[in-house]
Amino acid sequence: MRNTENRRNGLFIILLLINLVAMTVWVIGQSINVYRYAIVGAIFEILWLPMILTDL
């Protein structure tokens, strides 16, 4: 019983962190021109790609 609760809590924390990272990247993308410098735009796209693929 306790092992199941620990597993659920761990899964919840992982999903919460993924959600917070996705929200942070989205807010940055909406408020800052990430394509002003090519390297920043490339890093932004590389970080955003896994988040897009997880929605499929």
C-alpha positions as a Markdown table, in Angstrom:
| # | Residue | x | y | z |
|---|---|---|---|---|
| 1 | Met | 0.0 | 0.0 | 0.0 |
| 2 | Arg | 2.7 | 2.5 | 1.0 |
| 3 | Asn | 4.8 | 1.6 | -2.1 |
| 4 | Thr | 1.8 | 2.5 | -4.4 |
| 5 | Glu | 1.4 | 5.8 | -2.6 |
| 6 | Asn | 5.1 | 6.7 | -3.0 |
| 7 | Arg | 4.9 | 5.8 | -6.7 |
| 8 | Arg | 1.8 | 8.0 | -7.2 |
| 9 | Asn | 3.5 | 10.9 | -5.3 |
| 10 | Gly | 6.6 | 10.6 | -7.4 |
| 11 | Leu | 4.6 | 10.5 | -10.7 |
| 12 | Phe | 2.7 | 13.5 | -9.6 |
| 13 | Ile | 5.8 | 15.5 | -8.9 |
| 14 | Ile | 7.4 | 14.5 | -12.2 |
| 15 | Leu | 4.2 | 15.6 | -14.1 |
| 16 | Leu | 4.0 | 18.8 | -12.1 |
| 17 | Leu | 7.6 | 19.7 | -13.0 |
| 18 | Ile | 7.1 | 18.9 | -16.7 |
| 19 | Asn | 4.1 | 21.1 | -16.7 |
| 20 | Leu | 5.9 | 24.0 | -15.0 |
| 21 | Val | 8.8 | 23.7 | -17.4 |
| 22 | Ala | 6.4 | 23.7 | -20.4 |
| 23 | Met | 4.5 | 26.7 | -19.0 |
| 24 | Thr | 7.8 | 28.6 | -18.4 |
| 25 | Val | 9.1 | 28.0 | -21.9 |
| 26 | Trp | 5.7 | 29.0 | -23.3 |
| 27 | Val | 5.6 | 32.3 | -21.3 |
| 28 | Ile | 9.2 | 33.1 | -22.4 |
| 29 | Gly | 8.3 | 32.4 | -26.0 |
| 30 | Gln | 5.3 | 34.7 | -25.8 |
| 31 | Ser | 7.0 | 37.6 | -24.0 |
| 32 | Ile | 10.6 | 37.7 | -25.4 |
| 33 | Asn | 11.7 | 37.7 | -29.0 |
| 34 | Val | 13.7 | 34.5 | -28.9 |
| 35 | Tyr | 14.6 | 34.8 | -32.6 |
| 36 | Arg | 16.5 | 38.0 | -32.1 |
| 37 | Tyr | 19.8 | 36.0 | -31.9 |
| 38 | Ala | 20.1 | 32.9 | -33.9 |
| 39 | Ile | 21.7 | 30.8 | -31.2 |
| 40 | Val | 19.0 | 31.6 | -28.7 |
| 41 | Gly | 16.3 | 30.7 | -31.2 |
| 42 | Ala | 18.0 | 27.4 | -32.0 |
| 43 | Ile | 18.2 | 26.5 | -28.3 |
| 44 | Phe | 14.5 | 27.5 | -27.8 |
| 45 | Glu | 13.5 | 25.3 | -30.7 |
| 46 | Ile | 15.5 | 22.3 | -29.5 |
| 47 | Leu | 14.0 | 22.6 | -26.0 |
| 48 | Trp | 10.5 | 23.1 | -27.4 |
| 49 | Leu | 10.6 | 20.1 | -29.8 |
| 50 | Pro | 10.2 | 17.4 | -27.0 |
| 51 | Met | 7.3 | 19.3 | -25.6 |
| 52 | Ile | 5.5 | 19.3 | -28.9 |
| 53 | Leu | 6.1 | 15.6 | -29.4 |
| 54 | Thr | 4.6 | 14.7 | -26.1 |
| 55 | Asp | 1.3 | 16.2 | -27.1 |
| 56 | Leu | 0.9 | 13.7 | -30.0 |
